[in-house]
């Protein structure tokens, strides 16, 4: 019988060292993906600010609701119902203080 590394169980919830290794590697990949996603969101916030500034400077409103509806639809089509919630959060982040 193979001894189970209790540290692997505590940290990953795995029952074998092999599974713990897979989980640890996958979590590292997820952490790297999360860092990229956060960077892309920060970039989107900055680009959105440029758009808002240009719109306001031209006499328009900060928020374009029809564009926001397009974004919501795009996320919903790509990711299903949870995509709508994700898009709402993203739009909220990108609107800045209204």
Secondary structure by P-SEA (a helix, b strand, c coil): cccccaaaaaacccccaaaaaaaaaaaaaaaaaaaaaaaaaaaaaaaaaaaaaaaaaaccccccaaaaaaaaaaaaaaccaaaaaaaaaaaaaaaccc
